Amino acid sequence: MALIFKVGGNTISEQVRPFGLLFVRQSKDVERLFEFSSGVGDIVSDEVTIDTEILWSFIARLLQIIDGSNNRTMATLLGGYIAMAINLLRLAGAKSEFPGIEIASPIRVALAELEGSPNLRPPRPKRSGL
């Protein structure tokens, strides 16, 4: 089964249920955390309605919060959510209110910072022979 994301009655995306549920639940949790609306509706008969104008404003505010914060964990946690939201908005044909943003820029920021941490680097393969 899938969750169907709609804008203005038109289907813009069908997401496998676990990913769709994660996105909708994150939307609701982040709404409660920061006390502003995401524009992501409730799940009704496996469909989710998105208000693109509100979602753009929501993402812009999240990016401002991340940019004004020194909290790498928050940037990492919100990065995947923001990437999926921007992708859904682009599928809906919504025009960006912050031109030039890359879909995965919050994730890239988080990964760039993680790469500098010696504790989070993958182990190097052992060399054999010479």
C-alpha positions in Angstrom: 0.0 0.0 0.0 1.0 3.6 -0.6 0.2 7.0 0.6 -1.0 9.4 -2.1 0.1 13.0 -1.8 -2.2 15.5 -3.5 -2.2 19.2 -4.3 -5.4 20.8 -5.5 -7.0 17.4 -6.1 -4.1 16.2 -8.3 -1.9 13.3 -7.3 1.8 14.5 -7.2 3.4 11.4 -5.6 2.7 8.0 -4.3 5.1 7.1 -1.4 5.5 3.6 0.1 3.5 3.6 3.3 6.5 3.7 5.8 8.2 6.7 4.1 4.9 8.5 3.6 3.9 7.9 7.3 7.3 9.1 8.4 7.0 12.3 6.4 3.4 13.1 7.7 4.3 12.3 11.3 7.5 14.4 11.1 5.4 17.3 9.7 3.0 17.1 12.7 5.8 16.7 15.2 7.8 19.7 13.8 4.5 21.7 13.7 4.1 21.1 17.4 7.7 21.8 18.2 7.9 25.1 16.5 4.2 26.0 16.7 3.5 26.8 13.1 1.6 25.0 10.4 3.4 22.8 7.8 0.6 22.7 5.2 0.7 18.9 5.3 -2.8 17.5 5.9 -3.9 14.5 7.9 -4.1 11.1 6.3 -7.6 10.4 5.0 -8.3 7.2 3.1 -4.5 6.9 2.3 -4.4 10.4 0.9 -2.6 13.4 2.2 -3.4 16.9 0.9 -0.5 19.5 0.8 -1.0 23.3 0.7 2.1 24.3 -1.2 2.2 27.9 -0.1 2.1 27.0 3.6 4.7 24.2 3.1 7.1 26.6 1.3 6.7 29.0 4.2 7.2 26.2 6.7 10.4 25.0 5.0 11.7 28.6 4.7 11.2 29.0 8.5 12.9 25.7 9.2 15.9 26.7 7.1 16.1 30.0 8.9 16.0 28.2 12.3 18.7 25.8 11.2 20.8 28.6 9.7 20.5 30.7 12.9 21.3 27.7 15.2 24.6 26.1 16.0 22.8 22.8 16.5 24.2 20.2 14.1 21.9 17.5 15.4 18.8 19.5 14.6 20.1 20.2 11.1 20.8 16.4 10.6 17.4 15.4 11.9 15.5 17.9 9.8 17.6 17.5 6.7 15.9 14.4 5.3 12.5 15.9 6.1 13.3 19.1 4.3 14.6 17.3 1.3 11.4 15.2 0.9 9.2 18.3 1.4 11.1 20.3 -1.3 10.9 17.3 -3.6 7.1 17.1 -3.1 6.8 20.8 -3.7 8.8 20.5 -7.0 6.7 17.6 -8.1 3.6 19.8 -7.5 5.2 22.5 -9.7 5.5 25.0 -6.9 7.9 27.8 -7.4 10.7 28.2 -4.8 10.6 31.2 -2.5 14.3 30.7 -2.0 15.8 30.3 -5.5 18.9 28.2 -5.9 18.4 25.8 -3.0 19.5 22.3 -3.7 17.2 19.6 -2.6 19.7 18.0 -0.4 21.6 21.0 0.9 20.6 20.5 4.6 21.7 16.9 4.3 25.0 18.0 2.6 25.7 20.4 5.5 25.1 17.7 8.0 27.2 15.1 6.2 30.0 17.6 5.7 30.2 18.2 9.4 30.0 14.5 10.2 32.9 13.8 7.8 35.1 15.9 10.1 34.3 13.7 13.1 36.9 10.9 13.5 34.4 8.8 15.5 31.9 8.7 12.7 34.2 7.8 9.8 33.8 4.3 8.4 36.7 2.0 9.2 39.3 1.7 6.6 39.8 -1.7 5.0 42.9 -3.5 6.1 45.6 -4.0 3.5 46.9 -7.4 2.9 50.1 -8.5 1.4 52.9 -5.9 0.8 
